[in-house]
Amino acid sequence: MGPQPLALSHQPSSMTRIRVFDTPTRLARALALDIARALAARPDIGLGLPTGRTPIPLYRALVSLHRAGRIDFSRASTFNLDEFLGLEARDPRSYHAFMQRHLFDHVNLSPRRIHFLNGAVKNVRAECERYERAIRRAGGIGLQILGLGTNGHIGFNEPGRALVAHTHGTRLTPGTRRANAALFGRRVGAVPHEALSMGMATILHAERIVLVATGATKARCVERMIQGPVTPRLPASFLQLHRNTEVWLDRLAGARLKASRSG
């Protein structure tokens, strides 16, 4: 049985938990402290983690907390959202290597509790099914951190006529490939055309979701995500269906919202 499309089966609830910070640095520090509290309350929590430029300040803040003895990852499990298809884990351009550089090499996560999609596989379907099983075996994702693409993608769930519910292989849009060119020597042509990604239903099964968006280039997408309709043309809009989603913004990303709450 192949990947299943994600159907819209009920009316969305409004996203009311919006926090706006003066700067990305303040946002990152506040979210790092929030994650530290979540780990203190539930040391074996499953954490869903993103890559890209947006979470780098968060990962720096988490490393700082760990060095200060204020956060303990020893019993936590992590699941990354996505990976490029065709890249091995040791490839410095992979998301696996990105996470090692920015977070995992600097905190006390157990290597056996760190989970990635394997971009080097030949059998994409089997790998996606394996990842879904791993999430279930870990007890699910308690806290999912998300970034936001300028076209509204989260993970590598790209805009389209329909979204795939569970972990799947996907073809990247030209805009997404351009956004990732920095990892490939700024050569868009070197960015893989395909990737593996958690699906929207997998993401929406997390107990709590925090989406982070910073910078003026995200403002229009943030407005559509929160104040527009739920549509596969803007995958992030599906977060309106989740009962425990928070949107954390800096002032530039939140500039187009009609109302916001400062943090």
SVG drawing of the C-alpha trace seen along z (x, -y; Angstrom):
<svg xmlns="http://www.w3.org/2000/svg" viewBox="-16 -45 47 47">
<polyline fill="none" stroke="black" stroke-width="0.4" points="0.0,0.0 1.6,-3.3 1.6,-6.7 -1.9,-7.9 -3.1,-11.5 -4.1,-13.6 -7.8,-14.5 -9.4,-17.5 -12.1,-15.9 -13.2,-18.6 -13.2,-22.4 -10.0,-24.1 -9.7,-25.6 -8.2,-29.0 -4.5,-29.3 -4.6,-31.5 -1.2,-30.8 1.0,-33.2 4.1,-34.7 6.0,-37.5 9.6,-38.4 11.7,-41.4 14.5,-39.4 15.3,-35.8 17.8,-35.6 15.3,-36.3 12.9,-33.8 15.6,-31.1 16.6,-31.7 12.9,-31.5 12.2,-28.4 15.4,-26.7 14.2,-27.3 10.8,-26.0 12.4,-22.8 14.5,-22.5 11.3,-22.6 9.7,-20.0 12.7,-17.7 12.7,-18.3 9.0,-17.4 9.3,-14.4 13.0,-13.3 12.1,-10.6 10.1,-12.9 10.3,-12.4 11.5,-15.6 10.8,-16.3 13.5,-18.6 13.9,-20.7 16.9,-21.9 17.6,-25.0 18.7,-28.5 15.8,-29.3 16.6,-26.8 20.3,-27.5 19.9,-30.1 17.8,-27.7 20.4,-25.0 23.1,-27.4 20.9,-28.3 20.3,-24.6 24.1,-24.0 24.6,-26.9 22.1,-25.6 23.7,-22.2 27.2,-23.6 25.7,-25.5 24.2,-22.3 20.7,-23.5 19.3,-20.9 19.6,-17.1 19.0,-15.2 20.2,-11.8 16.8,-10.0 15.2,-12.0 14.7,-10.7 14.9,-12.8 13.4,-12.5 14.4,-14.7 11.8,-15.9 13.6,-15.2 16.6,-14.2 17.9,-14.6 17.6,-11.5 20.9,-10.2 23.1,-11.5 24.8,-9.3 24.8,-10.3 28.5,-11.2 28.1,-13.5 28.7,-17.0 25.8,-18.3 23.3,-16.0 20.8,-17.0 22.3,-14.3 25.7,-16.1 24.0,-19.5 22.4,-18.3 25.7,-16.8 27.5,-20.1 24.8,-22.3 23.5,-20.2 24.2,-16.5 28.0,-16.8 27.6,-19.2 24.9,-17.7 24.4,-14.5 21.9,-12.8 22.4,-9.0 23.3,-8.1 20.9,-5.2 18.1,-7.7 18.9,-9.9 16.7,-9.0 17.2,-10.1 15.7,-9.1 18.4,-7.4 18.9,-9.3 21.1,-6.6 18.4,-3.9 17.3,-2.2 13.9,-1.2 12.2,-4.4 8.9,-2.9 10.6,-0.4 12.6,-3.2 9.6,-5.4 7.7,-2.5 10.7,-1.9 10.7,-5.5 7.0,-5.5 7.6,-2.3 10.5,-3.9 8.4,-6.9 5.7,-4.6 8.2,-2.5 9.5,-5.6 6.0,-6.5 5.4,-9.2 6.6,-12.8 5.8,-14.8 7.2,-18.2 7.6,-18.9 9.6,-22.0 9.0,-23.2 10.4,-25.8 8.5,-27.4 9.4,-27.5 8.7,-30.7 6.3,-28.7 4.5,-27.3 6.2,-23.9 7.1,-22.3 9.5,-19.5 9.7,-18.7 5.9,-18.7 5.7,-20.8 2.6,-22.7 0.4,-20.7 -3.1,-19.5 -2.9,-16.9 -0.5,-16.1 0.9,-12.7 -0.2,-11.7 2.8,-9.8 6.6,-9.6 7.3,-9.6 9.6,-10.4 9.0,-13.7 10.2,-15.9 11.5,-19.3 10.3,-22.5 12.9,-24.8 12.3,-27.3 13.1,-24.8 16.2,-23.7 17.4,-27.3 16.7,-27.8 19.0,-24.8 21.8,-25.8 24.1,-27.1 24.7,-23.5 25.9,-22.7 28.4,-25.5 25.6,-27.8 25.2,-25.7 21.5,-25.1 22.3,-22.4 24.0,-20.3 21.0,-20.2 19.1,-16.9 15.8,-16.9 14.3,-14.4 14.0,-14.0 12.4,-12.0 10.0,-13.7 7.6,-13.1 4.1,-13.5 1.6,-16.0 -0.4,-13.4 2.8,-12.2 3.6,-15.8 0.0,-16.4 0.2,-13.4 2.7,-15.2 1.3,-16.1 2.5,-19.7 3.8,-21.7 5.9,-24.9 6.4,-26.5 9.2,-29.1 9.4,-31.7 11.7,-34.7 12.5,-37.4 10.5,-39.6 10.5,-37.0 8.2,-34.8 5.6,-37.5 3.3,-36.9 3.4,-33.1 2.8,-33.5 -0.3,-35.6 -1.7,-33.1 -0.9,-30.2 -2.8,-31.7 -5.5,-33.8 -6.2,-32.0 -7.9,-28.7 -6.6,-25.2 -5.2,-24.1 -2.6,-21.7 -1.4,-24.7 0.0,-26.0 1.0,-22.9 1.6,-24.8 -2.0,-25.9 -2.8,-22.3 -1.4,-23.2 -4.8,-25.0 -6.2,-21.5 -4.0,-20.7 -5.3,-21.4 -1.9,-22.3 0.0,-24.3 2.0,-27.5 3.5,-29.9 6.6,-31.7 7.7,-34.7 10.0,-37.6 8.5,-41.0 9.5,-40.9 7.8,-37.6 4.7,-38.7 4.4,-42.1 1.3,-41.3 -0.8,-39.7 -3.9,-41.6 -3.3,-40.9 -0.5,-39.2 0.7,-38.6 4.2,-39.6 6.5,-37.3"/>
</svg>
